[in-house]
Amino acid sequence: MSTAYPHYQRPCCWPDPAFDGAVKPALTGHQHFDAIIIGAGYTGLAIARRLAERQPNYRIAVLEAEQVGSGSPGRNSGFALETALSAPSAAQAQQLHTLYQRAHTQLITAAGLSDTSTQPVFKAAATSRGERYIKQLERFMVASGQPAEWLDAAALAQITGSTYYRSGLLLPGNRLLNPVRTIRAVAQTLPANVTLYENSAALELEQHASRWVVRTASAMAEAPRLFLANNAFIKGLGYGASRSVTIYTYAGLTPILSDAERAQINQRGEWGLLPAHRLGTTFRSTQDGRLLVRGMYGYEQEGGDEVEQILLRSLHSRYPELEGAQQLAHWWGGTTSLTANGAPLWGELRPGLFASVGCNGVGLVKGWMLGGALADLATGAATIPVHELFGRPSWMPPEPFRQLGFLAVSTLEKQLAGGEI
Ligand SMILES: Cc1cc2nc3c(=O)[nH]c(=O)nc-3n(C[C@H](O)[C@H](O)[C@H](O)COP(=O)(O)OP(=O)(O)OC[C@H]3O[C@@H](n4cnc5c(N)ncnc54)[C@H](O)[C@@H]3O)c2cc1C
């Protein structure tokens, strides 16, 4: 099986009532473009839009391995985050926050969504270690001038209907999206000089003089500019192997809660909870009245049926009232690309070959921002100082040392995360 593009075991099941089932034709023949983008996620579509805006005469192709939204762009939990939760300094966090706010507005405008977000999105802690992190985060928010509001256990219980959490921090400005709906809406409003090809996985790249050639199973395309926006699958096309790993994480949706269940756990409205530890479990409610639970990480390989039980354990520890439910309505795995120090692999890798991958699990807004910035770089326009803000991805040792390192760190971190999982 090719590792150049995703092969997920289960479909992703965010509902999209607006989807009419129409699929864009795959790439055929041997075609010439001014720019080719591989991957129609947040990064790839942001590159396409910005490039088309800056170069209206370019013929731009976006090659997507699957159908837009069936891969990770639609498999995530839908938190569009504009808060800079970490940065080397308060000043850099402030700068990042402003840039994320701008990218967030551009993304939701491209998706045709209203620009007001009213759902509470917050970090919450269930352990004393987690509480210490929340207090530290509050100081960081104040120092970097980002909005935040303390939530005590009673306030958290009122929002979530769970008494599991001790304290939290409300992070205004962040938003909950239906990711499938969002990415499809963005794909439907691409500029006229951008053509999207679905079911067109790039399998091989070659450089011929000053042109880049991309081969799919039955066609080829070439252009002087090639953009890699395929995130966790960049290694399968021969780049980024010493800087990034593919991490699987999982999300599950409960059935739509009945009125009785909702009353029992005092559940109303949409809210989103981010854990106080990076290996912790994310929760949110959805517009159609379900709970979403996201947790677990797997190294380079998708997990099997045990995942559902682990997600259910986290759900039941927060909502013992739902213990009768022994199955999720849907659950699925998705990928993200992780670098050791959190810096994205971003920039011109070879003449005419550009890449932006490695959003480390928060790529909705960050991917959009970095994609737009990459198109700026490629067209010689002023761009945001990506390397100054994030650094460059550090080198990772080869296998088997890399996997051993990952397992050692994740075992330790799981212990530290404790009840946040
Ligand atoms: C379960 C889960 C929950 C998450 N929750 C959140 C969240 O709430 N908020 C958040 O910000 N982030 C979240 N993430 C991470 C987020 O999904 C990613 O950071 C984001 O999708 C990155 O966007 P991207 O466009 O860079 O890459 P991707 O979304 O991975 O898009 C890459 C695209 O490239 C395509 N592709 C891959 N290989 C090829 C190829 N060879 N040829 C053509 N196309 C190819 C893929 O099919 C895909 O459509 C979550 C991830 C998962 C798995």
The ligand as a MOL file (V3000), in Angstrom:
LIG
                    3D

  0  0  0     0  0            999 V3000
M  V30 BEGIN CTAB
M  V30 COUNTS 53 58 0 0 0
M  V30 BEGIN ATOM
M  V30 1 C -8.9420 13.6930 15.5130 0
M  V30 2 C -8.2590 15.0040 15.2440 0
M  V30 3 C -8.6720 16.1490 15.9040 0
M  V30 4 C -8.0710 17.3830 15.6380 0
M  V30 5 N -8.6030 18.5160 16.1860 0
M  V30 6 C -8.1390 19.7340 15.7990 0
M  V30 7 C -8.7930 20.9170 16.2220 0
M  V30 8 O -9.8100 20.8780 16.9020 0
M  V30 9 N -8.2660 22.1090 15.8270 0
M  V30 10 C -7.1520 22.1810 15.0260 0
M  V30 11 O -6.7110 23.3000 14.7020 0
M  V30 12 N -6.5540 21.0660 14.5820 0
M  V30 13 C -7.0180 19.8460 14.9280 0
M  V30 14 N -6.4420 18.7120 14.4400 0
M  V30 15 C -5.2960 18.8420 13.5380 0
M  V30 16 C -5.7610 19.3420 12.1680 0
M  V30 17 O -6.6490 18.4000 11.5880 0
M  V30 18 C -4.5570 19.5500 11.2840 0
M  V30 19 O -3.5970 20.3470 11.9440 0
M  V30 20 C -5.0070 20.2530 10.0110 0
M  V30 21 O -5.9490 19.4710 9.3410 0
M  V30 22 C -3.7920 20.5220 9.1510 0
M  V30 23 O -4.2300 21.0890 7.9400 0
M  V30 24 P -3.3770 20.8870 6.6370 0
M  V30 25 O -4.1500 21.4440 5.5170 0
M  V30 26 O -1.9980 21.3880 6.8580 0
M  V30 27 O -3.2200 19.2940 6.4870 0
M  V30 28 P -4.3500 18.2030 6.3440 0
M  V30 29 O -5.5920 18.6820 6.9560 0
M  V30 30 O -3.7900 16.9140 6.8010 0
M  V30 31 O -4.6130 18.1490 4.7840 0
M  V30 32 C -3.7230 17.5140 3.8990 0
M  V30 33 C -4.5160 17.1060 2.6780 0
M  V30 34 O -3.5840 16.5330 1.7690 0
M  V30 35 C -4.1710 15.3840 1.1930 0
M  V30 36 N -3.0720 14.5170 0.7200 0
M  V30 37 C -2.2200 13.7800 1.4680 0
M  V30 38 N -1.3660 13.1380 0.6660 0
M  V30 39 C -1.6660 13.4740 -0.6080 0
M  V30 40 C -1.1380 13.1490 -1.8850 0
M  V30 41 N -0.0990 12.3230 -2.0150 0
M  V30 42 N -1.7180 13.6680 -2.9890 0
M  V30 43 C -2.7680 14.5350 -2.8860 0
M  V30 44 N -3.3160 14.8840 -1.6900 0
M  V30 45 C -2.7630 14.3760 -0.5770 0
M  V30 46 C -4.9970 14.7680 2.3080 0
M  V30 47 O -5.9980 13.8970 1.8010 0
M  V30 48 C -5.5660 16.0250 2.9580 0
M  V30 49 O -6.7900 16.3900 2.3790 0
M  V30 50 C -6.9850 17.4620 14.7110 0
M  V30 51 C -6.5540 16.3090 14.0640 0
M  V30 52 C -7.1920 15.0980 14.2960 0
M  V30 53 C -6.7250 13.8900 13.5450 0
M  V30 END ATOM
M  V30 BEGIN BOND
M  V30 1 1 1 2
M  V30 2 1 2 3
M  V30 3 2 2 52
M  V30 4 2 3 4
M  V30 5 1 4 5
M  V30 6 1 4 50
M  V30 7 2 5 6
M  V30 8 1 6 7
M  V30 9 1 6 13
M  V30 10 2 7 8
M  V30 11 1 7 9
M  V30 12 1 9 10
M  V30 13 2 10 11
M  V30 14 1 10 12
M  V30 15 2 12 13
M  V30 16 1 13 14
M  V30 17 1 14 15
M  V30 18 1 14 50
M  V30 19 1 15 16
M  V30 20 1 16 17
M  V30 21 1 16 18
M  V30 22 1 18 19
M  V30 23 1 18 20
M  V30 24 1 20 21
M  V30 25 1 20 22
M  V30 26 1 22 23
M  V30 27 1 23 24
M  V30 28 2 24 25
M  V30 29 1 24 26
M  V30 30 1 24 27
M  V30 31 1 27 28
M  V30 32 2 28 29
M  V30 33 1 28 30
M  V30 34 1 28 31
M  V30 35 1 31 32
M  V30 36 1 32 33
M  V30 37 1 33 34
M  V30 38 1 33 48
M  V30 39 1 34 35
M  V30 40 1 35 36
M  V30 41 1 35 46
M  V30 42 1 36 37
M  V30 43 1 36 45
M  V30 44 2 37 38
M  V30 45 1 38 39
M  V30 46 1 39 40
M  V30 47 2 39 45
M  V30 48 1 40 41
M  V30 49 2 40 42
M  V30 50 1 42 43
M  V30 51 2 43 44
M  V30 52 1 44 45
M  V30 53 1 46 47
M  V30 54 1 46 48
M  V30 55 1 48 49
M  V30 56 2 50 51
M  V30 57 1 51 52
M  V30 58 1 52 53
M  V30 END BOND
M  V30 END CTAB
M  END
